[in-house]
Amino acid sequence: MVLTDIINILLSGVFYGSILFLVAAGLQVVFGVQKVFNLACGEFYALGAYTGVVFVKIAQGIGLPLLFSLLPLILAGLFLFFIGPIVERGLLRFVYGRDETFQLLLTFAVVLMFEDVIRFIWGTSPQSTPGVYLAYGQINLLGAIIPIYNLIVIVSSLVIAGLIGYMLVRTKFGRIIRATADNREMSEALGINMKSVYTKVFTLGTVLGTLGGALVIPATAAMTEMGVELIVMAFAVVVIGGLGSMKGAFFGALVVGILRAIAISTYPELELLLIYLIVIGVLVFRPEGLFGGSRA
Amino acid sequence: MKADNLTLKTLEPKNTSVSFKKTKTWAILAIALFFIILPRLGSQYVSYLILTFFGYAVALLGFNLLFGYTGLLSFGHALFLAMGAYTVAFFTSKFSIFPMEIILLVAIVVSAILAALIGAVCVQYIKIYFAMLTLAFGMLFYSFLIKFYYVTGGDEGMRVLRPYLLGYELSAIPKMQFLMGGYYYYALVVLTIATWVMWKIVSSPFGLCLMAIRDNPEKATYLGVDVKRYRWYAFIISGAYAAVGGVLLAPVIGQVDPTLTYWTHSGTLVFMTLLGGFTNFLGPMLGGLIYIFLQDKVMSLTTYWRFIFGAILAFLVIVAPGGVAGVISSLVKKGRRGI
């Protein structure tokens, strides 16, 4: 039935979109403040996925019911926060103020290194958390069978989006982020400790990536290439949404997620092609992005 | 490239003393002689790696016209390299057209047209947007190659049959003999011509305009340089060069597949350029040579060669953005000042 198909496509698109949103949001906040396009965010995502598997297995080992697997997954994402300061203090801080191309290359170097860190720790065989996805069951929505876990991820992502929005608009740290994204010199002159802001923002970006990876894992398997593959999608999201804009990340992720779902279910050859044609179209006709303009 | 104060001076053709010019000529002759006799001296394996280097070297010459000379970082340049390589595959295994000269010519024309189209869009932007746009085009080509498998062979790619060199059919002799014999010298000649032409390009008024654009686009505009048009020309030349590199590479690897245009392969080209030094005319080629041999060595020692290469790249970006050539030339300068 047509309606069932539409619901299926929409929901799987939104599910993928909500994962994409998390990673893309991490990309955006870092770009907004530090003006660094972080190619390594895909690797953070992969790292989150692998760590998610480990945490779920530990939780099962100590007897946590499968239904509560969401908890170890979120913990895994948060646990990896320490990657942020390491990369930012250890590498990125040396290239602030340098040409953007060199910053991009440095994050590419991080991609290469993290790929092998993952290979070193987990090897090359895919890792998954069998049983978790199905443990949450399915519901029947107008004839379409929807895995409940997908809905949980969508809701979690929405909650995180709301928290980020609240933080950016209402809290002091959020105001500092927006001020820095807007005018770095002025904010520094007003007494903001740029060093600590940069570390915090980069850590926030990292955790968004690792959370995305951890949350996606019950629905798929962790693989070595997932990082480099995801960055290609996250890149499409931020271009369509507009570089540096949080609103852009949200709508861009929805657009890419749903388009991908439509392409996969109708004409799979078109998947990446369709998305990238739109990316190029956006860059040509509206390089500030469809939802650009509102900073960070 | 304002970040690195080592740009313009080192790139200009130097008008130094006669004795220095003489040493330069001797050095070039020595390098040429080295490459000519190498297959007779070293092991087959070394010559094989050198053959891969020839292909990359041509592509890097073109890449650096964009990056080092014009100041545009392309993160999708492997697209044109793959274009060249797939041209060989299509011509030899689908159309049964074998003469290498025809293949080279077609690859140059096709990729120049493609570069003209893609470039017309890309040169509207600079810096990060340029890098992103080229990355997007590279990935577009990647997904095209993957998804239209009935034409391109999908992720398995296509076989490359042995082309004719100068009209000679050489399919009877064993593969290694073909590569080490005729093909090696054929590629060396192509590389030499390509290097000479590129040298003429960068020392011409056109090349100087590109550098002016890189260093100060506004000023170049005031001086009457059509900035976007010149960037576009540089993009087309650079695309055609990458395609020639791909053509040379294809018979060596024997099989083309879509990873040739994946964004990480474009990253490899950038890496090679940075390793050797983008501020020097021969720097990127030096980088390609070091990269290929270093990768071979490190891969034989550990499966985690990416980590080591990532660390090297990070080190280069942070400490020595001028690459190996940059370090050498600063040492030479120091030495001269010492005398």
Interface residues (C-beta under 8 A of the other chain):
Chain A: F37 L91 F94 V95 G97 R98 D99 E100 T101 F102 L104 L105 L106 F108 A109 V110 V111 L112 M113 F114 E115 D116 V117 R119 F120 V228 V232 F235 A236 V239 L243 P268 E269 L270 E271 L272 L273 Y276 L277 V279 I280 L283 V284 P287
Chain B: M1 K2 A3 D4 F67 L73 F75 V121 Q124 Y125 K127 I128 Y129 A131 M132 L133 L135 A136 F137 M139 L140 Y142 S143 F144 I146 K147 F148 W263 T264 G267 V270 F271 L274 T303 Y304 W305 R306 F307 F309 G310 A311 L313 A314 V317 I318 P321
